[in-house]
Amino acid sequence: MEHLKQTPALGPVEKLVRRDKVIVLFSALLIAVLAAWYTLAGAGVSMSMNPVWTTDYGLLNFAMWWVMMIAMMTPSAAPMLLLYVAVKRMGSEADQAVWLSLLFLTGYLLAWGGFSLIATAAQWQIEILDLSMGAMMPLTSRSVAGAVLLLAGCYQFSGIKDACLRHCRSPSAFLADHNQPGAKGAVRLGILHGGYCLGCCWAMMALLFVGGLMNLYWIAGLAFYVLAEKTLPKMHRFSGATGAVLITCGAYFLISSLIN
């Protein structure tokens, strides 16, 4: 009669790692959920239909963009965060593992804050030129929308996209090459990881101008695509197909704008 194999009991270190992972994952998801709630509650929707770009209005737009990026991009950072806390718990900074992981996440979100600043400047020009309209704020110019679609589609085939995506898809290799000690090291590492994430995702985020900045279905769709592209094993094979679809749509928009 065969004896059932018992699962070995977790040691104290393994228990601490598991606890820390739960704390960090819960914190990251809480941040994402609060940001998503703020977006769903209508961040930016109450803006004037004929805006005057004052400092307050610019800051409101920047906050809208950054909160939206936090909601969209924090879930895709979870695998890196969980590995980071495990690595820190096994090293000399074990007693600071959770704190350093949250600083890492802060650095990651700061990188997306930089993108949000650039996106706000782009929105400023779009609204100054009267190229968007309605509460969803999609582009009204088919030629400009087509150019954005073409740009995003071509970027799917770029070497920069592939290189940055490899870093995002290989947390262990990234930490082995770039791990730094201390609080400053954690923030810097988060910014670096956020930079690679920006490198593979910025063009997809630019599509928000096409579908509408406050189009919640468009926001959710892009967020799920980015998450899948960075985490699913076979998803990278679809990058080319996605690029082809975007290029086709962009060409259609451009040709139709010329005909009409």
CORJONOR-V589693 format. One record per residue. RES is the residue in one small letter. SS is DSSP state (A for helix, B for strand, O for the rest). PSI is psi in degrees with one decimal (none if undefined). Layout:
res = <RES,RES>
ss = <SS,SS>
psi = <PSI,PSI>
This chain:
res = <m,e,h,l,k,q,t,p,a,l,g,p,v,e,k,l,v,r,r,d,k,v,i,v,l,f,s,a,l,l,i,a,v,l,a,a,w,y,t,l,a,g,a,g,v,s,m,s,m,n,p,v,w,t,t,d,y,g,l,l,n,f,a,m,w,w,v,m,m,i,a,m,m,t,p,s,a,a,p,m,l,l,l,y,v,a,v,k,r,m,g,s,e,a,d,q,a,v,w,l,s,l,l,f,l,t,g,y,l,l,a,w,g,g,f,s,l,i,a,t,a,a,q,w,q,i,e,i,l,d,l,s,m,g,a,m,m,p,l,t,s,r,s,v,a,g,a,v,l,l,l,a,g,c,y,q,f,s,g,i,k,d,a,c,l,r,h,c,r,s,p,s,a,f,l,a,d,h,n,q,p,g,a,k,g,a,v,r,l,g,i,l,h,g,g,y,c,l,g,c,c,w,a,m,m,a,l,l,f,v,g,g,l,m,n,l,y,w,i,a,g,l,a,f,y,v,l,a,e,k,t,l,p,k,m,h,r,f,s,g,a,t,g,a,v,l,i,t,c,g,a,y,f,l,i,s,s,l,i,n>
ss = <O,O,O,O,O,O,O,O,O,O,O,A,A,A,A,A,A,A,A,A,A,A,A,A,A,A,A,A,A,A,A,A,A,A,A,A,A,A,A,A,O,O,O,O,O,O,O,O,O,O,O,O,O,O,A,A,A,A,A,A,A,A,A,A,A,A,A,A,A,A,A,A,A,O,A,A,A,A,A,A,A,A,A,A,A,A,A,A,A,A,O,O,O,A,A,A,A,A,A,A,A,A,A,A,A,A,A,A,A,A,A,A,A,A,A,A,A,A,A,A,A,A,A,A,A,A,A,A,O,O,O,B,B,O,O,O,O,B,B,O,O,A,A,A,A,A,A,A,A,A,A,A,A,A,A,O,O,O,A,A,A,A,A,A,A,A,A,A,A,O,A,A,A,A,A,A,A,A,O,O,O,A,A,A,A,A,A,A,A,A,A,A,A,A,A,A,A,A,A,A,A,A,A,A,A,A,O,A,A,A,A,O,O,O,O,A,A,A,A,A,A,A,A,A,A,A,A,A,A,A,A,O,O,O,A,A,A,A,A,A,A,A,A,A,A,A,A,A,A,A,A,A,A,A,A,A,A,A,A,O>
psi = <125.5,140.0,138.7,134.6,132.0,139.0,125.5,141.7,144.6,137.4,172.6,-37.8,-44.7,-38.4,-40.7,-41.4,-44.8,-42.0,-45.3,-39.3,-41.6,-44.0,-47.3,-44.5,-42.9,-42.6,-44.3,-44.3,-35.2,-43.2,-44.9,-42.2,-43.8,-39.8,-40.9,-40.2,-42.8,-40.3,-46.2,-32.3,-10.3,34.7,117.2,-16.0,-29.6,6.6,154.6,144.4,-19.9,74.1,147.8,120.1,84.5,175.0,-42.6,-41.7,-39.1,-42.1,-36.4,-42.4,-41.8,-43.9,-40.3,-47.5,-46.2,-43.3,-40.7,-41.2,-38.2,-44.7,-37.3,-35.3,-21.0,-43.7,-35.2,-13.9,-7.3,-46.2,-41.8,-41.5,-44.8,-38.8,-38.1,-44.9,-33.7,-42.0,-44.2,-37.2,-28.3,-10.3,-159.3,-10.7,33.1,-37.2,-10.0,15.0,-48.4,-47.1,-46.2,-34.7,-38.8,-33.1,-37.6,-46.3,-37.5,-45.7,-41.2,-45.2,-27.6,-37.9,-42.2,-21.8,-37.5,-43.2,-40.9,-35.3,-44.1,-41.7,-36.6,-41.2,-39.4,-41.5,-39.0,-49.7,-39.1,-42.3,-34.2,-39.1,3.0,47.6,7.3,159.8,163.5,171.5,-32.1,-18.4,44.8,162.2,137.2,-18.0,117.0,-31.9,-41.8,-43.0,-40.9,-38.9,-39.9,-43.1,-43.4,-43.1,-48.5,-38.4,-45.6,-35.1,-25.8,-24.3,2.8,152.6,-32.4,-43.5,-47.7,-43.5,-44.4,-37.6,-35.8,-40.1,-41.4,-32.4,-7.0,73.5,-39.1,-43.3,-39.4,-46.5,-36.6,-34.5,-28.3,-0.8,135.3,147.2,162.8,172.3,-44.3,-38.9,-38.2,-44.5,-44.6,-41.3,-39.9,-41.8,-40.9,-46.2,-40.3,-35.5,-44.2,-39.1,-41.6,-40.6,-30.3,-13.6,-11.2,-37.8,-36.4,-37.1,-29.1,-21.7,-14.0,-30.6,-29.4,-48.2,-18.8,126.8,-28.6,19.3,101.3,-31.7,-40.6,-42.7,-48.2,-41.6,-45.2,-39.7,-44.8,-36.7,-46.2,-43.5,-44.4,-41.8,-32.6,-18.6,-31.5,135.0,-39.6,-0.4,-28.1,-22.6,-20.6,-4.5,-41.3,-42.3,-41.2,-43.6,-41.8,-40.9,-44.2,-40.8,-41.7,-46.1,-40.9,-42.1,-40.4,-45.1,-44.1,-45.1,-42.6,-32.2,-32.1,-37.8,-42.0,none>
